[in-house]
């Protein structure tokens, strides 16, 4: 068991009293390299995972010997190392003449991280890191559900980067990409934590504002416009700074209308803003 590649811990009265070599690696420096010093299991488990710990151990102790019980997926907060996520299987055992639990732990940290990364990529824009169209529409749907209960409807803002194609044609897409990243950063900086700023596609951004009833749409629209006026990005050779503006259109959502219609109204308002500044 000591040489098994599968991490195994023995827990008695809430303390880890033995761990094999693989178990010590999962726990990091806890317990030392050669001789394992007993340590409270709760001290090794991530604080967010401790609530169900006592109940899970008690249920496992009630199982019949030889009948493993799947406890949960836990995170071990390893001292001086990254958190390890493990799947735990428990079995009642006798250790040094007393009842205990053997915890067999599979380190699934890489699998969890890979799953988290794939989930993030599916819902976020690769360039700016902002929510993408899919996540925006999901949050908008949830906001509409809340609006039916509270009566406070969200606001939708549409933002378009002016003349980005000209910048791409003249300076290359790397500079254009830098403009998009900066616009996303500026919009996020003036939005609140509960708002959603998303890259909707190309040079278009949309904002979902679940504001209180006293939010003045015109003032909010002006704030977003001011945030993305004179967006500056230095050219790679340092010879100049490209400065662009954005056009913004904001409307009050109508939960009774299809989202496409509401976006079309915000888009039309944004184009009126664009024409007004060109004239």
C-alpha positions as CSV (number, residue, x, y, z in Angstrom):
1,X,0.0,0.0,0.0
2,X,2.9,2.4,0.8
3,X,4.2,2.1,-2.8
4,X,0.7,2.2,-4.5
5,X,0.4,5.0,-7.1
6,X,-3.1,5.7,-5.7
7,X,-3.2,8.2,-2.9
8,X,-4.6,6.5,0.3
9,X,-5.2,8.2,3.7
10,X,-6.4,6.6,6.9
11,X,-8.7,8.9,9.0
12,X,-9.7,8.2,12.6
13,X,-11.7,10.6,14.8
14,X,-11.4,13.3,12.1
15,X,-7.6,13.1,11.9
16,X,-5.5,11.8,9.1
17,X,-3.3,9.3,11.0
18,X,-1.6,7.6,8.0
19,X,-0.9,8.4,4.3
20,X,1.0,6.4,1.8
21,X,3.7,8.0,-0.4
22,X,1.1,9.0,-3.1
23,X,-1.1,10.4,-0.4
24,X,1.7,12.6,0.9
25,X,2.3,13.9,-2.5
26,X,-1.4,14.9,-2.9
27,X,-1.2,16.7,0.5
28,X,1.9,18.5,-0.5
29,X,4.3,19.2,2.5
30,X,1.6,18.3,5.1
31,X,2.8,15.4,7.2
32,X,6.4,15.4,6.0
33,X,8.2,13.2,3.5
34,X,9.1,10.1,5.5
35,X,7.0,10.0,8.7
36,X,3.4,11.2,8.7
37,X,2.3,13.3,11.7
38,X,-1.4,13.1,12.4
39,X,-3.3,16.2,11.2
40,X,-7.0,17.2,11.3
41,X,-8.6,16.4,7.9
42,X,-10.6,19.6,8.1
43,X,-7.3,21.6,8.2
44,X,-6.4,20.0,4.9
45,X,-9.7,20.5,3.1
46,X,-10.5,23.8,1.3
47,X,-12.7,26.0,3.6
48,X,-15.5,25.9,1.0
49,X,-15.6,22.1,1.1
50,X,-15.6,21.6,4.9
51,X,-19.4,22.1,5.5
52,X,-20.3,18.6,4.3
53,X,-17.1,16.9,5.6
54,X,-18.4,15.7,9.0
55,X,-21.6,14.3,7.6
56,X,-19.8,12.5,4.8
57,X,-17.4,10.8,7.2
58,X,-20.1,9.7,9.5
59,X,-22.1,8.2,6.6
60,X,-19.0,6.3,5.5
61,X,-18.4,4.9,8.9
62,X,-21.9,3.4,8.9
63,X,-21.2,1.4,5.8
64,X,-20.4,-2.2,6.1
65,X,-16.7,-3.2,5.8
66,X,-15.7,-3.8,2.2
67,X,-18.4,-1.6,0.8
68,X,-16.7,1.6,-0.5
69,X,-18.7,4.8,-0.2
70,X,-18.2,7.7,-2.7
71,X,-17.9,10.8,-0.5
72,X,-17.4,13.7,-2.9
73,X,-15.0,15.8,-4.9
74,X,-12.8,17.7,-2.4
75,X,-10.1,20.3,-2.7
76,X,-7.0,19.8,-0.6
77,X,-5.5,23.1,0.4
78,X,-1.8,22.1,0.2
79,X,0.6,24.3,2.1
80,X,2.8,26.2,-0.3
81,X,1.3,24.5,-3.4
82,X,-1.6,24.8,-5.7
83,X,-4.9,23.3,-4.5
84,X,-5.4,19.6,-5.4
85,X,-8.9,18.5,-6.5
86,X,-9.5,14.8,-5.6
87,X,-12.4,12.3,-5.9
88,X,-12.7,10.4,-2.7
89,X,-13.8,6.8,-2.1
90,X,-14.1,5.8,1.6
91,X,-14.2,2.3,3.2
92,X,-14.5,1.4,6.9
93,X,-11.3,-0.3,8.1
94,X,-9.5,-1.3,11.3
95,X,-6.3,0.6,11.9
96,X,-4.1,-0.3,14.9
97,X,-7.0,-2.0,16.5
98,X,-9.5,0.8,16.1
99,X,-12.3,1.7,13.7
100,X,-11.1,4.1,11.0
101,X,-11.8,5.1,7.4
102,X,-9.5,4.5,4.4
103,X,-9.8,7.3,1.9
104,X,-8.7,6.5,-1.6
105,X,-8.1,9.7,-3.5
106,X,-7.8,10.3,-7.2
107,X,-6.1,13.6,-8.1
108,X,-8.4,15.0,-10.8
109,X,-6.9,18.5,-10.7
110,X,-5.8,18.5,-14.4
111,X,-9.2,17.2,-15.5
112,X,-11.1,19.8,-13.5
113,X,-8.8,22.6,-14.8
114,X,-9.2,21.4,-18.4
115,X,-13.0,21.2,-18.0
116,X,-13.0,24.7,-16.4
117,X,-10.9,26.0,-19.3
118,X,-13.2,24.5,-21.9
119,X,-16.3,25.9,-20.2
120,X,-14.7,29.3,-20.1
121,X,-13.8,29.2,-23.8
122,X,-17.3,28.2,-24.7
123,X,-18.8,31.2,-23.0
124,X,-16.1,33.9,-23.3
125,X,-14.4,35.7,-26.2
126,X,-10.9,34.5,-26.8
127,X,-9.5,38.0,-27.6
128,X,-11.0,40.2,-24.9
129,X,-11.9,37.6,-22.2
130,X,-15.4,39.1,-22.0
131,X,-18.6,37.1,-22.1
132,X,-19.5,36.1,-25.6
133,X,-22.9,36.3,-27.4
134,X,-24.1,33.0,-25.9
135,X,-23.4,33.9,-22.3
136,X,-24.8,37.4,-22.8
137,X,-28.1,36.0,-24.1
138,X,-28.3,33.6,-21.2
139,X,-27.8,36.4,-18.7
140,X,-30.3,38.5,-20.5
141,X,-32.9,35.8,-20.3
142,X,-32.2,35.4,-16.6
143,X,-32.5,39.2,-16.2
144,X,-35.9,39.2,-17.9
145,X,-37.1,36.5,-15.5
146,X,-36.1,38.6,-12.6
147,X,-37.8,41.6,-14.2
148,X,-41.1,39.8,-14.3
149,X,-40.9,39.3,-10.5
150,X,-39.5,42.8,-9.6
151,X,-40.9,45.0,-12.3
152,X,-37.5,46.5,-12.9
153,X,-36.5,45.9,-16.5
154,X,-32.8,45.9,-17.6
155,X,-31.2,48.3,-20.0
156,X,-29.4,47.2,-23.2
157,X,-26.6,49.2,-24.7
158,X,-25.1,48.6,-28.1
159,X,-21.5,49.8,-28.8
160,X,-19.7,49.9,-32.1
161,X,-16.1,50.8,-32.8
162,X,-15.9,53.5,-35.4
163,X,-13.8,52.9,-38.5
164,X,-12.0,49.8,-37.1
165,X,-11.8,48.4,-40.7
166,X,-9.6,51.5,-41.7
167,X,-7.3,50.7,-38.8
168,X,-7.0,47.1,-39.7
169,X,-6.3,47.9,-43.3
170,X,-3.7,50.6,-42.5
171,X,-2.0,49.1,-39.4
172,X,-2.8,45.5,-39.4
173,X,-5.1,43.3,-37.3
174,X,-2.8,43.2,-34.3
175,X,-3.5,46.9,-33.8
176,X,-7.2,46.4,-34.4
177,X,-7.2,43.6,-31.9
178,X,-5.5,45.9,-29.4
179,X,-8.3,48.5,-29.9
180,X,-10.9,45.9,-29.2
181,X,-9.2,44.8,-26.0
182,X,-8.9,48.4,-24.8
183,X,-12.6,49.2,-25.6
184,X,-13.6,46.1,-23.7
185,X,-11.4,47.1,-20.7
186,X,-12.9,50.7,-20.7
187,X,-16.5,49.5,-20.8
188,X,-15.9,47.0,-18.0
189,X,-14.2,49.7,-15.9
190,X,-17.4,51.9,-15.9
191,X,-19.8,49.0,-15.6
192,X,-20.8,47.7,-12.2
193,X,-20.0,44.2,-11.0
194,X,-23.6,43.0,-11.6
195,X,-23.7,44.3,-15.2
196,X,-22.6,42.3,-18.2
197,X,-20.2,43.6,-20.8
198,X,-19.9,41.2,-23.8
199,X,-18.2,41.2,-27.2
200,X,-21.1,40.4,-29.5
201,X,-19.0,39.9,-32.6
202,X,-16.5,41.8,-34.8
203,X,-16.3,45.4,-33.5
204,X,-19.6,45.2,-31.6
205,X,-20.1,45.2,-27.8
206,X,-23.3,44.9,-25.9
207,X,-24.0,45.8,-22.3
208,X,-26.7,44.4,-20.0
209,X,-27.5,46.8,-17.1
210,X,-29.8,45.5,-14.4
211,X,-30.1,48.9,-12.8
212,X,-32.4,50.2,-10.1
213,X,-35.5,52.0,-11.1
214,X,-33.8,55.4,-10.7
215,X,-31.2,54.8,-13.4
216,X,-31.4,57.5,-16.0
217,X,-30.9,55.9,-19.4
218,X,-29.6,59.0,-21.1
219,X,-27.0,59.7,-18.4
220,X,-25.9,56.0,-18.5
221,X,-25.5,56.2,-22.3
222,X,-23.4,59.3,-22.0
223,X,-21.2,57.6,-19.4
224,X,-20.5,54.6,-21.7
225,X,-19.9,57.0,-24.6
226,X,-17.4,59.0,-22.6
227,X,-15.6,55.9,-21.6
228,X,-14.9,54.9,-25.2
229,X,-14.1,58.3,-26.6
230,X,-10.5,58.7,-27.8
231,X,-9.5,55.1,-27.3
232,X,-5.7,55.2,-27.8
233,X,-3.5,52.3,-28.9
234,X,0.2,52.7,-29.5
235,X,1.6,51.3,-32.8
236,X,4.0,48.4,-32.4
237,X,7.0,50.5,-33.7
238,X,6.2,53.3,-31.3
239,X,5.9,55.8,-34.1
240,X,2.3,56.9,-33.4
241,X,-0.8,56.3,-31.3
242,X,-4.1,55.3,-33.0
243,X,-7.1,57.0,-31.5
244,X,-10.7,55.8,-32.2
245,X,-14.1,56.6,-30.9
246,X,-17.2,54.4,-30.4
247,X,-20.9,54.9,-31.1
248,X,-23.3,53.9,-28.4
249,X,-27.0,53.4,-28.3
250,X,-29.0,52.4,-25.2
251,X,-32.6,51.4,-24.8
252,X,-34.9,50.1,-22.0
253,X,-35.6,46.4,-22.5
254,X,-39.1,45.3,-23.4
255,X,-39.4,41.7,-22.0
256,X,-42.5,41.2,-24.2
257,X,-40.5,41.7,-27.4
258,X,-38.0,39.2,-28.9
259,X,-34.4,40.1,-28.0
260,X,-33.6,40.6,-31.6
261,X,-36.1,43.5,-31.8
262,X,-34.7,45.1,-28.7
263,X,-31.2,44.8,-30.1
264,X,-32.3,46.3,-33.4
265,X,-33.7,49.4,-31.5
266,X,-30.4,49.8,-29.7
267,X,-28.5,49.3,-32.9
268,X,-30.6,52.0,-34.7
269,X,-30.0,54.4,-31.8
270,X,-26.3,53.6,-32.0
271,X,-26.2,54.5,-35.7
272,X,-28.1,57.7,-35.1
273,X,-25.2,58.6,-32.7
274,X,-22.7,57.7,-35.3
275,X,-24.4,59.8,-38.0
276,X,-24.8,62.7,-35.6
277,X,-21.1,62.9,-34.9
278,X,-20.2,62.6,-38.6
279,X,-22.4,65.5,-39.6
